[in-house]
Amino acid sequence: MKNKNSYSARICGIGLILLMAFTAGVTFADGNIYVISKFIWSENSGWQNWRPTHTNVTVVNNGAAGYLSGYAWAENIGWVKMGVTNGLYPYANTAATNYGVNMDAAGKLSGYAWSETCGWINFSNTYSQVTISTNTGSFAGYAWGENVGWVHFKNTSLTNNYNVHTTVFSLIRKINGVFLEQIKSINGAEPWLVINGMR
């Protein structure tokens, strides 16, 4: 009986956290890329970190009008910007002042990211398209930049495993071995990460 009451108390606690977040407009963290699943690879420009220390990439799920915002960081090319600040969403991609990466309802990305040092990076090019699984939040596919070549979002080989994940489409983790209902992230946050110190 004690375990059941403890479980009920935790559920009520989660509800209280979510209610406080909605009513107070609290932002728990910038961006919504997983802490442990944040790197992509380019043969020409090396690693990109989609959850660097001082900023983050955010995936905004808005049906057919979703988009990405924020910055990724690469040691060899610097900041990679996913879109314009306070722009019209989804991005029109019709001018250098309105570029950005869009996402449709199926998780398919299109449009352009921008790097001051290496220029445009195309997320829906002639040979590939970057996608996000709406079940798991896992990125896949290749983006293309004239100055960086192919940018790969997922590699499942045993010797060089990497993949970017967003929390937007992810299921809540287990608490005491029990799955709770699906709860989407709030303002890019994962409120359940702090419960029982779990990730």
C-alpha positions in Angstrom: 0.0 0.0 0.0 2.9 2.3 0.8 4.2 1.9 -2.8 0.8 2.7 -4.3 0.5 5.9 -2.2 4.0 6.9 -3.1 3.3 6.4 -6.8 0.1 8.5 -6.5 2.0 11.2 -4.8 4.5 11.3 -7.6 1.7 11.5 -10.2 0.2 14.4 -8.3 3.6 16.1 -8.1 4.1 15.8 -11.9 0.6 17.4 -12.4 1.5 20.2 -10.0 4.8 20.9 -11.9 3.0 21.0 -15.2 0.2 23.2 -13.9 2.7 25.7 -12.4 4.7 25.7 -15.6 1.6 26.5 -17.7 0.2 29.2 -15.4 3.6 30.9 -14.7 4.9 30.6 -18.3 8.1 29.1 -17.0 10.8 28.0 -19.4 12.7 25.1 -17.9 15.5 25.1 -20.5 16.4 26.6 -23.9 15.9 24.2 -26.8 14.7 20.6 -26.8 17.6 18.5 -28.0 18.6 15.5 -25.8 21.7 16.0 -23.6 23.2 12.7 -24.5 22.1 12.6 -28.2 23.2 15.9 -29.8 25.9 15.3 -32.3 25.9 15.1 -36.2 28.9 14.6 -38.5 30.3 16.1 -41.7 33.3 14.6 -43.5 34.4 18.2 -44.5 33.6 20.2 -41.4 33.6 17.6 -38.5 31.2 17.5 -35.6 28.2 19.7 -34.9 26.8 20.0 -31.4 23.1 20.7 -31.5 22.9 21.3 -27.7 26.0 23.5 -27.0 26.5 25.1 -23.5 25.1 28.6 -24.1 22.3 28.0 -26.6 20.4 25.2 -28.2 18.4 24.1 -31.2 14.6 24.0 -30.8 12.2 21.9 -32.8 8.7 23.6 -32.9 6.0 21.1 -33.6 3.1 23.1 -35.2 1.5 20.5 -37.6 2.3 21.4 -41.2 3.8 24.7 -40.1 6.6 23.4 -37.8 10.1 24.9 -37.8 13.5 24.9 -36.2 15.2 27.8 -34.4 18.4 28.4 -32.4 22.0 27.6 -33.1 24.2 24.5 -33.4 28.0 24.8 -32.8 30.8 23.3 -34.8 34.5 23.7 -33.8 35.6 24.0 -37.4 32.9 26.3 -38.8 31.4 28.1 -35.8 27.7 28.8 -35.2 25.1 27.3 -37.5 21.8 29.2 -37.3 18.5 27.4 -38.0 16.4 30.5 -38.8 15.9 34.2 -38.4 15.0 35.6 -35.0 11.3 36.7 -34.6 10.6 35.8 -38.2 7.4 34.6 -39.8 7.0 30.9 -39.4 7.3 28.7 -41.3 10.1 30.4 -43.0 9.5 31.6 -46.6 13.1 30.9 -47.8 12.6 33.6 -50.5 15.3 36.0 -49.4 18.5 36.1 -47.3 16.5 37.9 -44.6 13.9 35.1 -44.3 15.8 31.8 -44.4 15.3 28.9 -42.0 14.6 25.2 -41.6 10.9 24.2 -41.7 9.2 20.9 -40.6 5.9 19.5 -42.0 3.4 17.3 -40.1 5.3 14.1 -41.1 8.6 15.4 -39.7 10.2 16.2 -43.0 12.6 19.1 -42.9 13.2 21.6 -45.7 14.8 25.0 -46.1 18.2 26.4 -45.2 20.4 26.8 -42.1 23.1 29.5 -42.3 26.8 29.6 -41.2 28.8 32.9 -41.4 31.9 30.9 -42.3 30.5 28.3 -44.7 27.2 29.6 -46.0 23.9 27.8 -46.7 23.1 24.3 -45.6 20.1 22.7 -47.5 17.9 20.3 -45.5 16.0 19.1 -48.5 18.4 18.7 -51.4 18.3 16.8 -54.6 19.6 13.5 -53.2 18.4 13.4 -49.6 16.1 15.1 -47.0 16.5 15.4 -43.3 13.6 13.9 -41.3 12.5 13.6 -37.7 10.6 10.6 -36.6 7.3 11.7 -35.0 7.4 8.5 -32.9 10.9 8.7 -31.4 12.2 12.2 -32.1 15.2 10.8 -33.9 16.8 12.8 -36.8 17.9 10.9 -40.0 19.1 11.8 -43.5 21.7 14.2 -45.0 21.8 18.0 -45.4 24.0 19.5 -48.1 26.2 22.6 -48.1 28.5 23.7 -51.0 31.3 24.4 -48.5 30.7 21.6 -46.0 29.5 18.8 -48.2 27.2 16.2 -46.7 26.0 16.6 -43.1 24.9 13.3 -41.7 22.3 13.1 -38.8 22.4 9.5 -37.9 24.9 6.6 -38.0 24.1 3.3 -36.3 27.4 1.6 -36.8 29.0 0.0 -33.7 32.3 1.9 -34.1 30.9 5.4 -34.8 27.4 5.7 -33.4 25.8 9.2 -33.4 22.3 10.6 -33.7 20.4 13.8 -32.8 17.1 13.4 -30.9 14.5 16.0 -29.9 12.2 15.7 -26.9 9.2 17.0 -28.8 8.0 13.6 -29.9 9.3 11.5 -27.1 7.5 9.4 -24.5 8.0 10.1 -20.8 10.5 7.8 -19.0 9.5 5.1 -16.6 8.9 5.9 -12.9 9.3 2.9 -10.6 9.1 0.7 -13.7 5.7 2.0 -14.8 5.2 4.0 -18.1 3.0 7.1 -17.7 0.9 8.6 -20.4 2.6 10.4 -23.2 3.5 13.9 -22.1 5.0 16.4 -24.6 7.8 18.7 -23.5 6.8 22.1 -22.2 8.6 25.0 -23.8 11.3 22.5 -24.8 11.7 21.2 -21.3 11.8 17.6 -20.0 10.2 18.1 -16.5 10.5 14.4 -15.8 14.3 14.5 -15.9 14.4 15.9 -12.4 12.0 13.2 -11.0 14.0 10.6 -9.1 17.1 12.0 -10.8 16.3 10.0 -13.9 17.0 10.7 -17.6 
